[in-house]
Amino acid sequence: MTTMIEMTGRTDRTRRTGRTDRAGHVALFLAALLLAACGGGAEGAPGGEAAAAGGGMPPMPVDVDTARRGQVVDAVRANGRIEAMQSIELRPDEQGRITQLLFREGQYVTAGTPLVKIDDAMLRAQAAKAEADRDLAKQKFDRLTRLRTDDAAPPADYDEAAAGARAAEATLAALQLQIERTTVRAPFAGVVGQRFVSLGDYVTSSSRLLTLQTTDPQRVAIDIPERYAQELRPGQTVEFAVASQPGKAFKATVEFVDPVVQEEGRTILVKARAANPGGILKAGMFVEARLAVATRSGAVVVPEDAVQPLRTSNVIWAVVDGKAARRTVTLGSRTAGMVEVLTGVSAGEQVVVGGLERMSEGMPVAPRMRGAAMQQQSESGAKP
């Protein structure tokens, strides 16, 4: 019995001790929570401000350029063709059989160079007879002239002899001219093109012999819409390109503006002279031309990269006090990678040219000039 009582007493003490320990743990846990709450209240404000300050968006680096004033050229784009200043198909003045071809296709010839010889044997025989008739008529006229001086010849005979001498001279001159025309000569300096005859061909005045055209200078013929009629005048500049010389620009000066509007297409024909010392420009080539119709100085221009085209407007992002500012702009002429800004941007303002897709109104930006950025990339790429 005694033993059982002692065991019961130990068990009670153990239970009481366990309850006391659990109560102490709970009290310590509550005290810790209270201290944490008090500490958080005392230090929460400074920590929150530091997080807010350190967690904001940093300025985004963007490439910028400067809107500047420059000269702007209003231009009309058109298609056209190269034409020779002079281009003909030579035909003979006299009919006959070809006895000589005095040229090579593609040969450059000067004005007056013999090109084709036609048989002139019959004409030469006729000229010899006409020469004899002329000499006889001249002798008769001289004899009557002497008799007329002595009043021994009737006036009618004298007049008849004078007329006969002149007629014989004219007949001989006509035959000599025909003989001269049996040799076909170049009417101007140029390059011989395709020939259409061979030795022995019989030709008439309607037969094509060969082509001849000038090569330097050449003409650029373009068709301009009639709405620009009041702005067209001789002396304007045409810039053009041809497919055989990619990337190369040629220039020509307007010489002719057609006073008549073509009914088909409602266009005006404009022709401009272009130097062609190397023979690069060949007649018939297709050209893409740009005709300058007006020039303005002091216009505001920006790089084309700065323009963000939207569905209903064009936008340029300017940098104002380190932040992005959205500008809706009106554009004018475009030339050589630059575009004219009529409204929305002033000269001297910085405009974003790189990173436009990430822009938003008021966004902090870190601008860097385009040239400096490219140089920095080049230097970093050069380092090992």
Helices and strands as residue ranges (DSSP letters): H 2-54, E 60-66, E 68-84, E 87-90, E 96-101, E 108-109, E 114-118, H 121-149, H 155-181, E 183-185, E 190-195, E 202-203, E 210-213, E 218-225, G 226-231, E 237-242, E 250-262, E 267-274, E 286-303, G 304-306, E 307-309, E 314-320, E 323-335, E 338-343, E 350-354, G 356-358, E 365-369, H 370-382
